[in-house]
């Protein structure tokens, strides 16, 4: 698909996929049976993992995985599977391998992926482009989880000063630039924001644009209880074994139960 033809909204991708998908080739694909990716849609309609205040502090007792917006987003996601626009093979643990294979073989016009695939796709000889995620039907931008890698010095370190020197060295402008050139992971270093190695990269610019609409992956211990139940619920939605509201209600109940059992002393 050319840049000129590139759909700008998820609705447009849905329509494009209906014209393209024939069981062997597909239009747009995503691992929406995983909360890591599904939240990009559910979040745009008002769903959230944990409610947070103005300071970014999460409340593990306030789950938004089964609120009205989350259910609306899940219902939207479900139709891609119900109508055969997504192949059954991209559901489950091996889904990522199938999705990437379809893309590298030219059988999928577009996929949602991350910076970790830029270099592998390049080595595979694929002529590809990178763009921010499309808008939703309500005009909101699709969100995405974002994480930042950092170096930390343990309070128990016997050589804290040396450890700090190493952390500063590894994260300085020069080494952050080298790391980006090797990994293609956009550096979280202000000094590189205007560096040509970043500004001339279509991928880096797309990541920077998308970051405006991204949300931090919750970094509280309770998040460990979210992944498995949420993914299980989304897989039942994708396979049509449960309606979105029922599946998400069950997931929220399971998550809250596990949080109460394992983290009650951390509130």
N, C-alpha and C positions, 0 to 999 in steps of 0.2 A: 504494500500500500504506500502511496506517495505522501509526502508531507502535506501537499495541497488537499488530498482526499481525507486526511486524518480527522476522524470524528472528534468533536470537542466535548461531548457530553456522554455519560454512560447510556442514556437513552439512544443516542445515535450509534453507539457501539452495539447495543442490543439489536437495533434494526439492521445494522451492517452484518452482524452475526447471523441473523435470520436469512439473509440473502446468500451468505457464504458457506455456512456449516452444512456439510453433506454426509457426515459420519467419518470422513477421511481427512477433510480439511476444515479448518475453523477460523472464525474471525478473531474474536477477543477471548482470551482465557485468563483465569486467575484461580488461585487456591482459596476460594471462598469457603471451603470447608474447614478452614483454620482461622481462629480468632485474630491471629496476627494480621491477616489480610482482610477478613470480613469486617473488622472494625472500621476499615476505610469507608465502608458504605453505612454500616450501622451507626457509626459516630456522626456521620453527616446528617442523619435524621434525628439525632438527639440521644442515641445510646451512649453509654460510657461504662468503663470497668468499675472504677471507684470514683465517687464524687470528690472533688478537691476544692479547697478554698482559694482565696486570692493569693495566698502565699505558696500555693502548690502542695499543701499538705493533704494527703489522701485520708479519707474516712473509710476504713475497711468494712464498716457496718452498713454503708450506703452503696449498694450495687445497682448499676443501671443497665445490666445485660439483658434484662427482660422488661424494660419499660416500653412505652408505646413506640418511641422512636426506634429502639433496637429491633422490635418486632417488625415494624414497617420496613426497615432495612433488610432484615432476614427474608421477608416475603419477596422483596425485589430480587434478592440473590437467588432465591429458590427457582424462579422462572427460567433462569439460564440452564439449570439442570433439567427441569421438567420438560422443557421444549427441545432438549437434545443439542443445545448450543454449546454445552460443555460435555466432553466425553466422560463416561463413568471411570475411565482409567486415571483421571487426575484426582480422584477422591481417595483419601487415606494416606498412609505412610509413604507409599511409592509415588504419590501424585506429583511431587516436585520433579522426579526423574522423567515421568511421562510428559509433563508440561514442557520441560526444557528440551526434550527430544523432539517434540512436535514443532517447537520454534526453530531449533537448529536445522531441522529437515525441511523447513519452509512450508509446514502444514498448519501453521498458526500465524495470522497476520500480526498479532500483538499479544503480549503477555504482561502481567504485572510481576516485576521482579525487583532486584535491588543492585546496588553497586558491586556486590560480590560476584555478579555474573558478567560484568563488563569485559574483563580480561579474557575469561573463558570463551565468551562469544566472539571476541576479536580473533582469538587464536583459532577458532573454528572456521574463520573466514566468512563470517556472516556480515552482510551489509545492513546494518541496523541503525536506527535513530533512537533517541531518548527524549521523552517529554514528561511534563508533570501529569499527574492523574487528572482524568476528566471531571467535569462538574456533574452533580446529581440533578434529578428532576426538580428538586426544590430550589435550585440555584446555588446550593452550597457546594464547596469544593470537597472532593473526596479527601479524607485525611490519610495519614499513615503513621505508624509507630516509628519513632526515631530513638536511637540510642547513641550515646557518646562514649568513646573509649578514653580512659584516663589512666594516669599512673598515680599510685597512692603509696605513701610511706606508713608502714605499720607503727603504731604507738609503742609496740614492744620491740622494735628494732634496736639492736645493739650498735648499729652503725647508721643512725638516722641521718646524720649530716651527709655521709657518702651516698646513701640511698636517695636523698633529696637532690644531690648533684646529678646523679644518674637520671632521675626523672626529668629534671630541667633540661639536661642534655638531649634526651630522647625526644622531648616535646618541643625543642626549639624550632625556629623557622626552617633552618636548613634540613634538619632530619625529618620534620613533618612533610616537607616538600618531597624528599626522597621516598618517604613511605607512600605518599600519594602516587608518585610516578610508578611505583611497583604494584601497589594494591588497588589503585583507583578509588580508594575510600576518601571522600572529600574531607580535608582536614578542618578541624574546629579551631583554627588559628587565625586570628584577625589579620595578622601581618600578611597572610597569603590570599586574602579576599580579592585583592586587586592584582595578584601575580598572573602574568600571561598563561602560566601552566594551568591555572584554574579558569580564568576568564575566557580562554580560547577553547575550552572543552565543552562541547554540547552536553555531555553527561553531567559534568559538574554544575553547569548552569541549571539544568533540569532539576537536579537534587536541591540546589539552592532555592529555586522557585517553589518546589514542593514543600520544603521545610517551613515555609510560611504557614502552611495549612496542616502541619504535622503535630502530633501530640507525643509527649514523652511516654515511653513505656513505663508504667508504674514500677518504682524501684523498692517497694515495701515487701517484706517477707510474705505477706498474704497473697501476693501475686502468684506465688508458686502453686496455690490451690486453684487458680483460674484456668490455666492452659488445658489440662486434660478434660475436665467436664465441659468446658466451652467448646472445644474441638469435637467432642463426642456429640454434643447437641447439634452442632452445625453439620456434622456428617449425617445425622438422621434426617435433617432438613434437606440436605442435598440429595439423599437417596429416596426421599418421599416417605420415609417410615414414620414421620411425625410432623405435625403442623408447627410452624415457627413458635407460636406463643407457648404451646405445651412443652416443646423441647427446651426453650429458653427458661421457662419457669422452673423446670426440673433442674437445669444446670445451675441456676441461681440458688436454688434450695440446697443443692449438693455443695456448692462452693461455700455458702454461708455456714453450713454445718461443719465443713472441714476447717474453716477459719475459727469457728467457735471452739472446736475440739483441740486445735493445734496452736492457736495464737491468742487464746483468751487472756493470757498474762501479759501480752505486749501492747494492749490498748492503753 
